[in-house]
Amino acid sequence: MTKEPQRWNNFVNYYQDQLNELSQQHQPDLIGFDGDWKHTSEEWKAPQTLTNLRKFKKDIIINSRLNQHGDYAPPEQGVPVVATYDEYWELCYTKNDSWGYQSFDMHYKTPNMIVRTLADVISMDGNLLIDIGPKADGTIVKEQLDVLENLGRWTKKYPEAIHGTRRGLDSKNYLGKSAFSKDGKKLFLYLDRNKEHISLHGLQTEVLNLKMLNDNAAKLDFKTDKKENLDIDITHANYDQDVSVIEISFKKKPKFVEPTLESIFDFNQIINSKNTKQSVYQLAEEVSKTNNVGLFEKYGFTEDGQNMNVKTQNCDIKNWLSKHDEAFYNTGYSLPSGHYDGLTTLSKYLQILYFFVDGKPNDPIAIKVEKSNFAGKNCW
């Protein structure tokens, strides 16, 4: 622009004329801009452009790549680690690594990953925009059709848990994906792996009803305790091949408070329990939340799991601890919220990260890491 200002002004006038023509002939409800980072708002004449478009249609929707003069944020490819600060946002996502059809790009995301991404986006109160890249003859390759057909299967099966929903619970209240219904009286939990039980914390409202949307005949037992924890037993339930949905109904909008982190940790009672799965989860939960690195050394853990001095009458717990000893020896701290829907712990010098996987995953587990790019800094 600085070298050839007249040429730039000609281009600005040209694209303004194109927008006028589109608005007059087609009255679009939405227009998406791109490439705005290459010039300033003033150079693009962004405010004037927005004002002009709304002369034709005052309620037109514009993405914020009109140099921040728009209605919603469009992060690209990177699934946010946590909910964005924007009130309205939409993830722009490809099925492989390319926009449009590229014959050489066979790095397709699995149908399962796309459904899980949608559930993730829903839980953060966003929309998902999926790219479709037809070939030159208009046909769509099988890999893309498989994704679309499975996505259609899932959205048709759970419309009430998708349309009109609102942002779900904080990870302190539920370690997973969730969303509220529009009236706020229903809470949807999205399960991307088969578990035997799940827990919600800080719940101060009575549960009216609870059901598995993909298995109405499933028997879901639940109980609450004095510490405002809701434990749901889903041992006897069938699961969706991708993401199952549990619906919790309340008489009124439920109230959740930040749960109390302090707890009485009785190591000997836990390792001598007959409920092996519950015990090992409690141990993983404790090491993931403590800031006391080395907490478990005093209980007889060793660096390599050999010569452990952990005394328990439950041999299954002893065997499990022997196999996973290094995750408890000189570890503590955990990943910040949003990176992984489960428990984690870090080695003393932050060089090794351990993931505790509860339940049976339907596909490879998802871990979100951060990277820097213009469209959105967070990704899978």
Rosetta blueprint (number, residue, H / E / L):
1 M L
2 T L
3 K L
4 E L
5 P H
6 Q H
7 R H
8 W H
9 N H
10 N H
11 F H
12 V H
13 N H
14 Y H
15 Y H
16 Q H
17 D H
18 Q H
19 L H
20 N H
21 E H
22 L H
23 S H
24 Q H
25 Q H
26 H H
27 Q L
28 P L
29 D L
30 L E
31 I E
32 G L
33 F L
34 D L
35 G L
36 D H
37 W H
38 K H
39 H L
40 T L
41 S H
42 E H
43 E H
44 W H
45 K L
46 A H
47 P H
48 Q H
49 T H
50 L H
51 T H
52 N H
53 L H
54 R H
55 K H
56 F H
57 K L
58 K L
59 D L
60 I L
61 I E
62 I E
63 N E
64 S L
65 R L
66 L L
67 N L
68 Q L
69 H L
70 G L
71 D L
72 Y E
73 A E
74 P L
75 P L
76 E E
77 Q L
78 G L
79 V L
80 P L
81 V L
82 V L
83 A L
84 T L
85 Y L
86 D L
87 E L
88 Y L
89 W E
90 E E
91 L E
92 C E
93 Y E
94 T L
95 K L
96 N L
97 D L
98 S L
99 W L
100 G L
101 Y L
102 Q L
103 S L
104 F L
105 D L
106 M L
107 H L
108 Y L
109 K L
110 T L
111 P H
112 N H
113 M H
114 I H
115 V H
116 R H
117 T H
118 L H
119 A H
120 D H
121 V H
122 I H
123 S H
124 M L
125 D L
126 G L
127 N E
128 L E
129 L E
130 I E
131 D L
132 I L
133 G L
134 P L
135 K L
136 A L
137 D L
138 G L
139 T L
140 I L
141 V L
142 K H
143 E H
144 Q H
145 L H
146 D H
147 V H
148 L H
149 E H
150 N H
151 L H
152 G H
153 R H
154 W H
155 T H
156 K H
157 K H
158 Y L
159 P H
160 E H
161 A H
162 I L
163 H L
164 G L
165 T L
166 R E
167 R E
168 G L
169 L L
170 D L
171 S L
172 K L
173 N L
174 Y L
175 L L
176 G L
177 K E
178 S E
179 A E
180 F E
181 S L
182 K L
183 D L
184 G L
185 K L
186 K E
187 L E
188 F E
189 L E
190 Y E
191 L E
192 D L
193 R E
194 N E
195 K L
196 E L
197 H E
198 I E
199 S E
200 L E
201 H E
202 G L
203 L E
204 Q L
205 T L
206 E L
207 V E
208 L E
209 N E
210 L E
211 K E
212 M E
213 L L
214 N L
215 D E
216 N L
217 A L
218 A L
219 K E
220 L E
221 D E
222 F E
223 K E
224 T E
225 D L
226 K L
227 K L
228 E L
229 N E
230 L E
231 D E
232 I E
233 D E
234 I E
235 T E
236 H E
237 A L
238 N L
239 Y L
240 D L
241 Q L
242 D L
243 V L
244 S E
245 V E
246 I E
247 E E
248 I E
249 S E
250 F E
251 K L
252 K L
253 K L
254 P L
255 K L
256 F E
257 V L
258 E L
259 P L
260 T L
261 L L
262 E L
263 S L
264 I L
265 F L
266 D L
267 F H
268 N H
269 Q H
270 I H
271 I H
272 N L
273 S L
274 K L
275 N L
276 T H
277 K H
278 Q H
279 S H
280 V H
281 Y H
282 Q H
283 L H
284 A H
285 E H
286 E H
287 V H
288 S H
289 K H
290 T L
291 N L
292 N L
293 V L
294 G L
295 L H
296 F H
297 E H
298 K H
299 Y H
300 G L
301 F L
302 T L
303 E L
304 D L
305 G L
306 Q L
307 N L
308 M L
309 N L
310 V L
311 K L
312 T L
313 Q L
314 N L
315 C H
316 D H
317 I H
318 K H
319 N H
320 W H
321 L H
322 S H
323 K H
324 H L
325 D H
326 E H
327 A H
328 F L
329 Y L
330 N L
331 T E
332 G E
333 Y L
334 S L
335 L L
336 P L
337 S L
338 G L
339 H L
340 Y L
341 D L
342 G L
343 L E
344 T E
345 T E
346 L E
347 S E
348 K L
349 Y L
350 L L
351 Q L
352 I L
353 L E
354 Y E
355 F E
356 F E
357 V L
358 D L
359 G L
360 K E
361 P E
362 N L
363 D L
364 P L
365 I L
366 A L
367 I L
368 K L
369 V E
370 E E
371 K L
372 S L
373 N L
374 F L
375 A L
376 G L
377 K L
378 N E
379 C E
380 W L
